Amino acid sequence: MRAMVLAGPRQPLAMRELPDPSPGPGQVLLRVRACGVCRTDLHVLDGELPRPRLPLVLGHEIVGVVESSGGRFAPGTRVGVPWLGWTCGECEECRAGRENLCERAKFTGYQIDGGYAERTVADERYCFPLPERYPDTEAAPLLCAGLIGHRSLRMAGDPRRLGLYGFGAAAHIVIQIAQHEGRSVYAFTRPGDDAAMTFARDLGAVWAGPSDSPPPEPLDAAIIFAPVGALVPAALRAVAPGGRVVCAGIHMSDIPTFPYDILWSEREIVSVANLTRRDGEEFLALAAKIPVRTTTELYPLAEANTALVNLREGRVKGAAVLIPCAD
């Protein structure tokens, strides 16, 4: 099979011919139909997440068709593979229903080879059946941008006025859920990114502006998707007393010092870590019900490096998706 392989941190991916993976007990062998390109892939590529498996096939928003199965899925079934690829099931966190915090967890496209390839294997317990209404390329972003976005929104509480910092793959999904729930969304983008501001307004944001400007009225909560630590004090200044700032990324640059008075009045900062299988089941059902619509830009597998560069530079509208198989 063909795969785009990461040999080491800060190196471009290289196309390689690899043996088809062989599934073990309880695993599915998948023919990959689409794989989303996520900012977490950039963090792995840049060496910002420690101790990845190397060499490594990135990609954790995988839509694939089962070729062989451990029993849960029949051959020919379409499934989705998310970031969470395995947990121990034995630790205190797992037994308490917080498998997203399992210290022994393994993650797709990080410790487990992912979907920047024509085939992959996955633990069938962590795969999701996908709603039929979504074509492969439109389903892929739901598997991380959607899942983490949905978990972040739940962590935000019940805000009437919600700020989204960084308007990319996750935010363009979250805004649809928030509007479905009757919330007003305020979108913050890179200063000068008029295209992202227009995209946010087109999706229903009541206000869109640069991240270095305050919103027109105080927010009840804000979610930070951009991996920029300086946005934390900016978001604290934007939320009203009692408001909450949710840091949704797996990595963020250092948060600068800030005066206590912007945290005072019972404002809160919380982080979101990974996802649970229950998150996936709940979100995918909700996405199909609303229905959430994903905006995608498509790239052949060989152009994975181009997709990553475009994502890094903010040139992707919605989500970037790789198409590994031509047939």
N, C-alpha and C positions, 0 to 999 in steps of 0.2 A: 504494500500500500504506500501511497504518498503521504508525507506528513511534513509540517513545518516545525523544525526542531530548534530549541534553545540550548546551545552548548554551554553557555556561561553568562553571568550577569553583564548587562550593557552590550551584548553582542546581538547583531541582527539575526533573525530566524533564518534557517537554511532549509531548503527543500531536500528531503531525504527519501530514499526508498527503504522502507522497513518491512520486516516480516509482519504479516497479519497477526494481531494479538490473539492469544488463546485464552478463552474465559476459564476461570476456575470455578469451584463450587459456589453456587449462589450468585454467579455473575451472568450478565447478558453480553453478547457480542452484538455491536451495533454498526450498521452502515450509516455513517453520518450524513445527514441531509442538509444541515445548516448548523453554524456555530456562531454565536454572538461574540463580539469583540468588546471586552469590558476594561474599565480603567484599572481594575485589579490586575489584569494581564500586564499592564504597563508597570505596576509596582513590582511584580515578579521579575519582569524583564530588566528593570532598573536596579535590582538588588535591594529594594527597600523592604521586602519581606524576607526574613532570614531562612536559610537552609532549605531551599527548594530541592526537589529531586532533579538531578542533572545527569545526563541530558534529559530534556523535558519537552513534552508536547503541551503547549498552553491550551486554554479554552475550557470554560465551565458553563456555557449557555448552549448546551448541545441538544439538538433535535435529531433523533436517529430512528431507524427501523430495526427491530430485533431480527437478527439472523439465527442466533441460537440462544437458549435461555436455560436458567436453572429451574424453571417451573412456574414463576409468577406470571410471565408474559408469554403469549404464544408467538411463534415466528410470524413476522409481518406486522406486529403491533408497533405503532409509533409511540415513542416515549421521550421524555425530557430528562436530561441529566443536569443537576445544579452544582453549585459550589461545594456543598456538604456531601462528601463521598463515602464517609465511614465514621462511626463512633464506636466506643468500646461497649456501651450498654451496661457497664458495671459501676462506673464512678458515681459519686454523690450527685453530680450535675445531671448525668444521664438518668439516674433513677428518680430525680426530681422533675423530669420533663424539660430540662434545660440542656438538651444534647448539643445545642449551638455553642455551649461553653465547655464541652468535653476537652480535657487537656491532651488526650491522645487522638483527637479527631484527625482525619485525613481529608484533604480537600482536592477537588478535581482541578486539574491544570496547575497544580502546585506540588503536592506529594504523590498525586496519581496522574498519569498521562490523560490529557484532555482531548478536545474536539477539533483542534487544528490539524485534522487528519481525515483520511477516507474511512477509517474504521477505528473503533475504540471499544474498550470493555468497561463495565461499571457494575457495582453492587446493585442487584435488582431491588433491594429494599429501599434504596435511596433514589430510585427513578420514579417519575410521575407520568401517569397517563395524561395526555394532552387533549384539551377541548378540540373537537373536530372543526370548529368554525375557523381556526387559525391555520393558514398555510405555514409551511415549515419556517420560512424566513421571518414571518411575523410572530411566530411562537417563540423563537429563540430569545429575544430580549426579555421575555417574561420571566426567564429562568434565573436571572440575577437582578437586572435593573428593576424588574417588577417585584420580585420577592423581597429584596432589600428595601426597595421603596415602600412597599406595603408594611413591612415590619417597622420601618422608621415612622411612618404615619401613625401606626398604632402607638408607638412610643411617645408620640407628640401629645397624646391625650385627646381632648375633644375641642380643638381650637376652632373658633369662628373665622379668625383671620390668620392665615398660614403663610409664612414666607418660605420660599425655596431658593437656596443659594447654590448656583450652578444649574443651568437648564439644559441638561443633556438627556441621556437614555433613561435614567431613573425618574428625573423630574417630569419628563413628558408623559410618563405613565401615571405618576402620583397625582398630577394635576387633574387627570380624568377621574380618579377615585375620589379625590377631595371634592370635586364639583358634584359628583354623584351623591355625596353625603351632605351637600348644601354649604360647603365651606368656600370662602373667598380666598383666592390665591394671589400672592404677590411674588413676582419672579425677579431674582437678582442674577445678573450675568456679568461676565468680564466687561469692564469699562470699554466702550467702543464697539461691542459686539451687537450691532444693530440687528443682524440676522436672527440671533437668538432671542432678542427682545420681541421681534415681530413674530417669531415662532410661538413664543409664550402667549402673546396676545391672541394669536389665531386659535390657540387651544383654550382660551377663555380666561387668562389671567386678568384680574381687574386693574393691575398695574404691573409694569415691567420697567426696570431701570438698572443702572450700574450698581455693582456691589459696594461701591464706596459712597453711595448716597443713601439717606434714610428713606424709609417708606413714607407715604403720605399720612399714615396713621399708625399707632402702635399695634404690634402683632401679638397674638395670643401664644404663638409658637413659631419656631423656625427650624427647618431641616437643612443641614449643610451637606451637600453632596460633593462639592469641590474640595480637593485635598489641600486646602489652604488654611493654615492655622490662624492667620490674621483675620479670617472671617468670624472666628468665635467671639472676640470682643465686639465686632461690628454687629453680629446678630444679637448679642446681649443688649446692646444699646437700642436695637430695634424692637425688642419685645417689651411688653407692658409688665408691671409688677405681677409676680406669680407666673410669668411666662416661662416656657421651656425651650432650650436650644438642644437639638438632637444632632449629634455628629454621626453621619451615616457611613462614612468611609472606613475601609480597613487600614488605611494609612493616611497620615496628615502631616504636613510640615509643622515645625514647632509653633506652639501657641505663644504669642508675645505676652509679656506681663500686662496687666490691666488693673485699673483702680477697683477697689472692692465695691464702690458705690454702684457700679453697673451690674454687679451680681446680687447686691442687697435687694431687699423687698421680695425675698423668696423666689427669685429667679433660679432656674436650675440648668445645669449642663449634664447631658447623658450621652452615652455612646451606644451604638448598635453593633453587635458582634454576630456575624454569620446568620444562620437561619435554622429553623427546625423543619422536619417533614410536615408537621401540622401547619406551619406557615404556608408551605407550598400548596397543600391541599386546599386551604381556605382561600388563598389568593387566586389560584387558577379557577376555582368555581366562581369567585366574585368577578374576575376579569371577563369571563365568558358571559356573565349575567349583565354587566353594565351596557354594552361590551366595551372594554378597553381596546383601542386601536393603536398599533405601534407604527411608527414611521421609521423606515429602514433605508440604509444605503448598502448595496450589495457589492461584494468583492469576490473574485475567484480565490481559491486557496493560495495560489502562488503570489498573490498580492497582499498577503497578511501584513507584511512590513509597511506597506503603503497605508493600509487601514489603521495600523497602530500610530503611525506618524500623524495622520489626519485627526485621529482621536486626541492625541497629545496636544495638537495645535488648535483644537477647537473648531475643526472644519467639518465635523459630522453633524448633520441635522437628524436628531433622534438617535438611532442606534446603528452601528456598523455590524454587518453580518457576513461571514464567510460562507461560500458555497463549495464544499470539498468535492462533491461528486457531480459530474455533468449529467448523468442519466437519472 
